[in-house]
Amino acid sequence: SDKLRDSTQMEECLAFMKEDPAVSSMLAERYMGPDFNLEELSKMPQGSLGWTYAKVMKAINYEPKFYRLRPIESDADYVINRVRKTHDLHHILTGFSFDDFGENGVISVTVAQISHPGFMLIDIISLMLSFFAGTDESGIDVEYLFDLTSAGIKMGRKAKPLFPVKWEELFEQPLEELREELNIQPVTSGKYSWYNNPKIQEAMSLKTPVAV
């Protein structure tokens, strides 16, 4: 993303984003919101976005601020920062797992919605590397990545725009209610899904939901 900050692809991404009034307003405001505090979020109502995010992140030992922020001097800087901050929330919303089995799926949601050049390049390189390397030790091959990428793109196209959402103001809202409002049908079973992770199931006392 940093390398593509001043690229033609980023210019096209920003032009596309500004066609949506809500996204354009978010770009003008450059809202970032407070940092995510897992201890505070874990005290929110069970089943809420914030509670679920905190439980999942703690279960897999992920840090909320894993990313590096750029000084915001342009719309491109803001988009890069905001995408980095909210990426793991997109995992929670979509159900795509946080490992190699689901990463291309959630990345592809962002590609479908805002044509993010950094994520688009990751999709392309992942497919290319898998094509030449063949099936890896975890069983992931180019066919799997094609399916995963396609699933993310389809989900992103069906969903309402995620970029202009101020998630920091919605942490107490029930996750399932929020998904319904945003027209997201999450991945809830199989290798793609974080619902399939035993550590997360134990942390949340989850029974794997039945796929719709």
N, C-alpha and C positions, 0 to 999 in steps of 0.2 A: 504493500500500500504506500509506503514512504517513497519508494522508487517511482511509483506511478502518479505521485501527487500532481505533477505539472504536465502530465501526458495528455495526448489527444483523447485517450479513452476516459480519463477523469473529466475532461471538459464535456464530453458527450454524456457521461453519467450525470453531471450537475445540471446540464440542460434538460435532460429527461426528468430529473427529480423536480425541477422548478415548474414543470407543467402541472403538477398537483399543487393546488393552493395551500393545503395543509402542510405539505412538505416544504414548500417555499417559505411559509411563515416560520416553520421550525428552523430553517436555514438562516433566516433573518434574525431570529431571536438567539440562536446558538445556545440553546438550553442544554446544560449538562446535568444539573441536579446534584444532590449530595452523593458522596460515596456510599456504597452498599455495606451495611454493617450486619454481618451474619447473626450476631448475638441478638440484636434488636429485631431483625426479621424473623428469627425463630420463635419469637414471642407473639407473633401475629396469629390470627385465627387459623386453626388447622384447615388445610385445604386451600388456603389463600395463595396467591402468587408469591408473596414474600416468604411465607412459611415453607412452601414447597421448594423454592429456590434455596433457602438456607439449609434445609434438610438434605437436599441433593448435593449441594456444594460441600457440606461437612462430610457426608458419607464417602465421597470420592476424594476428599482432602484437596479440594481446589481453592485457590485464593481468588476472591472477587476481583481484586485489582492486579491481575496477572499481566496486564498490558502496559505499554509505555504510551504516555500522552504527548502529543505534539503541541508546541506553542500554537495557539489558534490565530493565524494571520490571514486566513482565507476560508472560503466555503469548503474547499477540499480538506483543509486541516480539520475543520469541524466534523465533516462526514467521517473521516478516518477515525477520529476520537470517539464519536458517538457509536459508530459500528463496533469498535473494539469494546466499549463499555457494556453494550447491550447484547453482545454475541451470546453469552451464556444464558441470558434470559430467553433468547430465541430457542435454545435447546429445551428449556423448560416448557415453553409454549407448544413447540412442535412435537416433542417427544423423541426427537432424534438423539441418539446416544452421544456421549462426550468423547468417545474413542474413535479409532479408525473405522469402526463399523457404521458410524452415523455422521461423522463430521462433514463429509461431502453433501449430505442431505440438508443440513441446516445452512451450510454455506450457499447452497443452490437456492434456498428460499430468498436470501438476500440478493443473489444474482438476478432472480426472476423479478424481484420488486424494484430494484434501483440500478441494475446493471453495474454493480460495484466492480471496478476493474481488478482489484487485488484478489477478490474471491473468484472472479471469473477465471483468472490465470491459474489459481489453485486447482479449480475443476479441470481445466485443460491439461495441466501438467500431471495431475493425478491419473487421469485416463491414459495419457501418453506413457508414463512410467510403467503403469500396470500392463499396458499392451506389450511393451518390450520385455518386462520382467516375468510375466506370467503369474501364476497363482502364488501368493506368498504363504508363509508358514501358518497364518491365521485363516487361510482359505479365501482371502479376498482376491478377486481377479477382475479383469476389465468388465466382464459382464455384470458382476456385482456392482461395480462403481457406476456403470451406465444406469442400472436400475435405481440405485440410490440417488444419483444426480437427477434423474427424471422425476423421481418421487418428490424431491425438494422443489424442483421447478414447478411442478403441477400444484403443490401446496401453496407456493408463493403466489402463483397466478390467481388462485381461488381466494386467497386471504385478502382482507382489507389492508391498506398500507400500514406497515409496522413502524416505519421510520419516524413518523410524526407523533407517535404515542409517547407520552411522558410516564413511563413505567413507575417512576419513583412516587407518583401520586396514586398509583393503582395497586400497591403491594397488598393492601388489606382485602382486595376484591377476590372472591372465589375464582380459582384458576379455571374451572370448567365453565363458569359464567363468562369469563373473559374470552376464552377460546370460542365460545358460541358467538359472542358479539363480533369477534374478528374473523369469523368464518374459517376457523382452523380446525380441521379434523386430525388430531395428533396420531403419530405412530405409537401404538401401545403394546406391541408384541413383536417378537422376532429379534434378530441381531441388530436391526436398525435402532431399536428403542432403548432408552435408559430405564424404562419400566422392567426390562429384562435383567437388570443388574442386581445380583443378590445383595450387595452391600446397601444399595438404595432401598430395596424392598425391606430389608431388616430395619433400616433407620426410620423408615416411614410406616412400618408395620403394614406394608402393602401386599395385597394379593394382586397379581398381574391382571389388569383389566381385560375384559373380552374385547377383541378387536371388532369394530363395527363393520 
